[in-house]
């Protein structure tokens, strides 16, 4: 999906971006016609864009599109089953009142400020490791099965009083799998197996001065 579909004005366009764009256009057409199928199109297009932006390391844009997908689920439900207040009357498209508009503008401004400060120094990382099957003893009669592990990390860099501060949080063995993580060795005069470490959270802070 991330392969280049074509080049437009010197910029590569991937199949993922093309599909998300087409679904977004179809969503707009459904919204103009007030057809509820625009909501699932919004959900799928937003998730595709989140994938695209995450692959490009644009985590702010990816997060916004995850939010769009979540609100799309809520909007689709409200469109099909929502009702106005306690009256039981179905919802109809209406203009937002001044109070609701004020809340939306205030919430957007606050979120924009907080996310801007946060994402300026945030880095997200993920690591998938795979170890193939191998012999567990010298004659190869016992085999150590293949194993895999997922790790995730989050770091945030900022400054305090002109000093650089780096916060790190790493979650090792995300799925909490139990396996033999290393092949045995005879270097110590015997055969050894090492069990995997359970899910572990490590948090650290580094101050540079």
Residue pairs with C-beta under 8 A, 6 or more apart in sequence:
1 14
1 15
1 16
1 19
1 51
2 14
2 15
2 16
2 52
2 55
3 14
3 15
4 12
4 13
4 14
5 13
5 14
5 15
5 17
5 18
6 13
7 13
14 52
16 48
16 51
16 52
17 52
19 48
20 45
20 48
20 49
20 52
23 41
23 44
23 45
23 48
24 41
24 42
24 45
24 49
26 38
26 41
27 38
27 41
27 42
27 45
28 38
29 38
30 36
30 37
30 38
30 41
31 38
34 93
36 76
36 79
36 80
39 72
39 73
39 75
39 76
39 79
40 72
40 76
42 68
42 69
42 72
42 75
43 69
43 72
43 73
43 76
46 65
46 66
46 68
46 69
46 72
47 65
47 66
47 69
49 61
49 62
49 65
49 68
50 62
50 63
50 65
50 66
50 69
51 62
53 59
53 61
53 62
53 65
54 62
59 119
59 122
59 124
60 115
60 119
63 115
78 91
79 91
82 90
82 91
83 89
83 90
83 91
84 90
84 91
84 92
96 104
118 156
120 158
121 156
121 157
121 158
122 154
122 155
122 156
123 154
123 155
123 156
123 157
124 152
124 153
124 154
125 152
125 153
125 154
125 155
126 150
126 151
126 152
126 153
127 150
127 151
127 152
127 153
128 148
128 149
128 150
128 151
129 148
129 149
129 151
130 146
130 147
130 148
131 146
131 147
131 148
131 181
131 182
131 183
132 146
133 143
133 144
133 145
133 146
134 143
134 144
134 183
135 142
135 143
135 144
135 183
136 142
136 143
136 144
136 183
136 184
136 191
136 193
137 184
137 191
138 186
138 191
144 180
144 183
144 184
144 193
145 179
145 180
147 177
147 179
147 180
147 181
147 196
148 177
149 172
149 173
149 174
149 175
149 177
149 181
149 196
150 173
150 174
150 175
151 170
151 171
151 172
151 173
151 174
152 170
152 171
152 174
153 168
153 169
153 170
153 171
154 168
154 169
154 170
155 166
155 167
155 168
155 169
156 166
156 167
157 164
157 165
157 166
157 167
158 164
158 165
159 165
160 207
163 207
163 208
163 209
164 207
164 208
164 209
165 205
165 206
165 207
165 208
166 205
166 206
166 208
167 203
167 204
167 205
168 202
168 203
168 204
168 205
168 206
169 201
169 202
169 203
170 201
170 202
170 203
171 199
171 200
171 201
171 202
172 197
172 199
172 200
172 201
172 202
173 196
173 197
173 198
173 199
173 200
174 199
175 199
176 198
176 199
177 196
178 195
178 196
178 198
179 195
179 196
180 193
180 194
180 195
180 196
181 194
181 195
181 196
181 197
182 193
182 194
184 191
184 192
184 193
185 191
185 192
